[in-house]
C-alpha cells in the first residue's frame, strides 16, 4: 500500500514540475503595469521585464524615481507618476495605460507599492499610524486593482499582489501585518471571482529582505519617534531597558535574517507573469520557507511562547 502511495506522490510531483516549467510562447506583445518602481522590488522587476521583452509600464511615486529607472534601462519601458492613496492619481494612471495598450488590454498588473513603518508594540501606535500604512498597502492595492480590472479582463491577464510572510503570522504590532492579512484575503476572493474571466491572480509572500522601506536606519528612527511620543506612564510601564532590547532585536533581524538578494522575489513575480500555469502563492527567501510559513501552521500557543522568549520583557509585566 505504501509503495502505491509513494509512486502516486512521485508521479504527482513530476507532473507538477513539468507543468510548472511551461512558459508562454512569447511576451513581446504583453504590457505589464507595475506600481512602486522608485526602488526595491518594483525597480528591479521593471528592468528585468524590459530586458526580457515585455512592454513595461512602470509607476513611480516621484519624478526622481522615474528618471532613475529610465536611466540606462534597455528594452521597452515607459514611466508615469502614481500615488496609490489618491483616486485622481489612479484615474490618470488608468487613462495613461489605456492609451498605451489600446484595445489589447493590460496583460499584467503587479501591485508592489508598499510601506512598512511604523512597526513596534501595539500600544505604541496611534490610529493614524494604522491608517497611513493601510492606505498604501491595502486600500491602495484594492483601488488600483479595481480600476484596472476592465483592461485585465480584456486581455485575460494576470494580477500579482505583493504580500508578506507577515500576512500569515503577525509577529509585531502596527499596520503592516494587518495590511498584508488584508491582501491575502483580497487576493483569494479576487482569484475566485476572476477565474471565469480568464484572469489569474497570484500572491508573492517574501520573507525579510533589505529594501528602501525596510532598512535598519528607518526602522530605528521610526521606533525612536514612537517611544518619544509615548505618555510618561506608558514609557515607565515598559522601561528604557525594554526599548533598548527591542532595538537590539531589530538589529539582529536586519543583520542575520534579512536577505539582500531581491532577485529571489522578482523571480517569483516573473514566473507568475510568464508561466503558462502560474502558482497561486510564491514564498521567497529562506526564512519564509524554513521559518515563518512553517510557524504559521503551528498552534498559536507555541508561536506565542517562542515570540515571548525572543522579545524583551516590559518592566511592569505581570509575574
C-alpha positions in Angstrom: 0.0 0.0 0.0 2.7 2.5 1.0 4.6 1.7 -2.3 1.5 2.7 -4.3 1.2 5.9 -2.2 4.8 6.7 -2.8 4.6 6.1 -6.5 1.4 8.2 -6.8 3.2 11.1 -4.9 6.2 10.8 -7.2 4.1 10.9 -10.3 2.2 13.9 -9.0 5.5 15.7 -8.1 6.9 15.0 -11.6 3.7 16.2 -13.3 3.7 19.4 -11.2 7.3 20.1 -12.0 6.7 19.7 -15.8 3.6 21.8 -15.6 5.3 24.5 -13.5 8.1 24.8 -16.1 5.8 25.5 -19.0 6.0 29.2 -20.1 4.2 31.4 -22.5 5.4 31.2 -26.2 6.0 35.0 -26.4 5.9 38.0 -24.2 7.0 40.8 -26.5 3.4 41.9 -27.1 2.4 41.9 -23.4 2.0 45.1 -21.4 2.7 44.9 -17.6 1.9 47.7 -15.2 4.0 47.8 -12.0 3.4 50.1 -9.0 6.2 51.3 -6.6 9.1 51.3 -9.1 11.2 54.0 -7.4 13.3 51.4 -5.7 13.4 47.9 -4.4 11.4 45.0 -5.9 9.5 47.2 -8.4 12.6 48.9 -9.7 14.4 45.7 -10.3 11.4 43.9 -11.7 10.7 46.7 -14.2 14.3 46.5 -15.5 14.3 42.7 -15.7 11.0 42.5 -17.6 12.0 45.2 -20.0 15.2 43.2 -20.8 13.1 40.1 -21.4 11.0 41.8 -23.9 7.9 42.8 -22.0 6.3 46.2 -22.7 6.8 47.6 -19.2 4.6 50.4 -17.8 6.3 51.5 -14.6 4.6 53.7 -12.0 6.8 55.7 -9.6 5.9 58.0 -6.7 8.5 60.7 -7.5 9.9 62.2 -10.7 13.4 61.4 -9.4 12.4 57.7 -9.1 11.1 57.7 -12.7 14.2 59.3 -14.0 16.4 56.9 -12.2 14.5 53.9 -13.6 14.7 55.2 -17.2 18.4 55.9 -17.0 20.3 53.0 -18.6 17.4 50.7 -18.9 17.3 48.6 -22.1 14.1 47.5 -23.7 10.5 48.9 -23.9 9.9 50.8 -20.7 7.6 53.8 -20.1 7.1 55.5 -16.8 4.3 57.5 -15.1 3.8 59.0 -11.7 1.3 57.4 -9.3 0.3 57.9 -5.7 -1.9 54.8 -4.8 -3.6 56.7 -2.0 -5.1 59.3 -4.3 -8.1 58.4 -6.5 -7.3 61.2 -9.0 -3.8 59.9 -9.5 -5.1 56.3 -10.0 -7.6 57.6 -12.6 -4.8 59.4 -14.5 -2.7 56.3 -14.5 -5.5 54.2 -15.9 -6.1 56.7 -18.7 -2.4 56.7 -19.5 -2.2 52.9 -19.6 -5.4 52.7 -21.7 -3.6 54.9 -24.3 -0.5 52.6 -24.2 -2.3 49.3 -24.5 -5.2 50.2 -26.8 -7.8 47.5 -27.5 -5.5 44.7 -26.5 -6.0 45.4 -22.8 -3.5 45.0 -20.0 -1.8 41.6 -19.6 -0.2 42.1 -16.2 -0.7 44.2 -13.1 1.9 44.0 -10.3 0.8 45.6 -7.1 4.2 46.3 -5.5 3.9 49.7 -3.9 4.1 49.5 -0.1 5.4 50.9 3.2 6.5 49.2 6.4 6.8 51.8 9.2 5.8 52.3 11.8 6.2 48.9 13.4 6.5 48.1 17.1 4.4 47.2 20.1 0.7 47.7 19.5 0.3 50.1 22.5 2.8 52.5 20.9 0.6 53.0 17.8 -2.0 55.6 17.1 -5.0 55.2 14.8 -3.2 57.4 12.3 -0.3 55.0 12.2 -2.6 52.3 11.1 -4.4 54.4 8.6 -1.2 55.5 6.9 0.0 52.0 6.3 -3.4 50.6 5.3 -3.9 53.5 2.8 -0.9 52.3 0.8 -0.6 48.6 1.4 -4.3 47.6 1.5 -6.7 50.2 0.1 -4.2 51.4 -2.5 -3.9 47.8 -3.8 -7.6 47.3 -3.8 -8.4 50.6 -5.6 -5.7 50.2 -8.2 -6.8 46.6 -8.9 -10.5 47.5 -9.3 -9.6 50.4 -11.6 -7.6 48.2 -13.9 -9.9 45.1 -13.9 -11.7 46.0 -17.2 -8.3 46.2 -19.0 -7.2 43.0 -17.4 -10.3 41.1 -18.3 -10.0 42.3 -21.9 -6.5 40.7 -22.2 -7.3 37.7 -19.9 -4.4 38.9 -17.9 -2.7 38.4 -14.6 -2.6 40.2 -11.2 0.4 39.7 -8.9 -0.1 41.0 -5.4 2.9 41.5 -3.1 2.0 40.3 0.3 4.4 39.0 3.0 5.0 36.1 5.3 3.7 38.5 8.0 0.4 38.2 6.2 0.4 34.6 7.6 1.8 35.3 11.0 1.6 38.6 12.8 5.0 39.0 14.6 4.8 42.7 15.5 2.3 45.5 16.0 1.4 48.2 13.6 -0.4 48.3 10.3 2.0 46.3 8.2 0.9 42.8 9.3 -2.8 43.8 9.2 -2.4 45.2 5.7 -0.8 42.0 4.5 -3.5 39.8 6.0 -5.9 42.1 4.1 -4.0 41.5 0.8 -4.2 37.7 1.4 -8.0 37.8 1.7 -8.5 40.2 -1.1 -6.3 38.2 -3.5 -8.1 34.9 -2.6 -11.6 36.4 -3.3 -10.4 38.2 -6.4 -8.8 34.9 -7.8 -12.1 33.0 -7.4 -14.2 35.8 -8.9 -11.9 36.3 -11.9 -11.5 32.6 -12.7 -14.5 32.7 -15.0 -13.0 35.7 -17.0 -9.6 34.0 -17.5 -7.8 36.4 -15.2 -5.2 34.7 -13.0 -4.2 36.1 -9.5 -1.0 35.2 -7.7 0.3 36.2 -4.3 4.0 36.7 -3.6 4.9 36.3 0.1 8.5 37.4 0.7 10.4 36.8 3.9 12.6 39.6 5.3 14.5 41.5 2.6 16.6 44.6 2.7 14.9 47.4 0.7 14.5 51.1 0.9 11.4 50.8 3.2 12.9 48.1 5.5 16.4 49.4 6.2 17.7 49.5 9.7 18.1 53.2 9.9 14.4 53.9 9.0 13.1 51.2 11.4 15.2 52.5 14.3 14.2 56.1 13.6 10.5 55.2 13.5 10.8 53.3 16.8 12.5 56.2 18.5 9.7 58.6 17.3 7.1 56.2 18.7 9.0 55.9 22.0 9.5 59.6 22.5 5.8 60.5 21.9 4.5 57.9 24.5 2.9 59.3 27.7 5.3 59.1 30.6 3.2 56.5 32.4 3.3 54.2 29.3 7.1 54.6 29.0 7.6 53.7 32.7 5.5 50.5 32.2 7.9 49.3 29.5 11.1 50.8 30.8 14.2 52.1 29.0 15.8 48.6 29.0 12.8 47.2 27.1 13.3 49.9 24.4 17.0 49.2 24.0 16.5 45.5 23.9 13.7 46.0 21.3 16.1 47.9 19.1 18.7 45.2 19.6 16.2 42.6 18.3 15.5 44.7 15.2 19.3 44.9 14.5 19.7 41.1 14.8 16.8 40.6 12.4 18.2 43.0 9.9 21.8 41.7 10.2 21.2 37.9 10.3 17.7 37.2 8.8 17.2 39.9 6.1 18.3 38.9 2.6 19.9 41.4 0.2 19.2 39.3 -2.9 16.0 41.0 -4.3 16.1 38.7 -7.3 14.6 35.9 -5.1 11.4 38.0 -5.0 11.4 39.3 -8.6 12.0 35.8 -9.9 8.7 34.8 -8.3 6.9 37.7 -9.9 8.4 36.9 -13.3 7.2 33.3 -13.1 3.7 34.5 -12.1 3.7 36.6 -15.3 5.4 34.3 -17.7 4.4 30.8 -16.7 1.6 29.1 -18.6 0.2 27.9 -15.3 1.2 30.5 -12.6 1.1 29.4 -9.0 -1.4 30.7 -6.5 1.3 31.6 -3.9 5.0 32.1 -4.0 7.3 32.1 -1.0 10.6 34.0 -1.4 13.6 33.8 0.9 15.0 31.1 3.1 13.3 32.5 6.2 9.9 32.4 4.5 10.3 28.7 3.5 12.0 27.4 6.7 10.8 29.7 9.5 7.7 31.9 9.0 5.5 29.7 6.8 6.0 26.5 8.9 5.5 28.5 12.1 2.1 29.8 10.7 0.8 26.3 10.8 1.8 25.7 14.4 -0.7 26.0 17.3 -0.9 29.7 18.4 0.3 28.8 21.9 3.6 27.6 20.6 4.2 30.6 18.4 3.2 32.9 21.3 5.7 31.1 23.6 8.5 31.4 21.0 8.0 35.1 20.5 7.7 35.7 24.2 11.2 34.1 24.7 12.7 36.1 21.8 11.2 39.6 22.5 12.2 41.7 25.6 10.0 41.9 28.7 8.4 45.1 29.9 9.5 46.5 33.3 6.0 46.3 34.8 4.9 43.0 33.4 2.7 40.6 35.4 5.0 38.0 37.0 
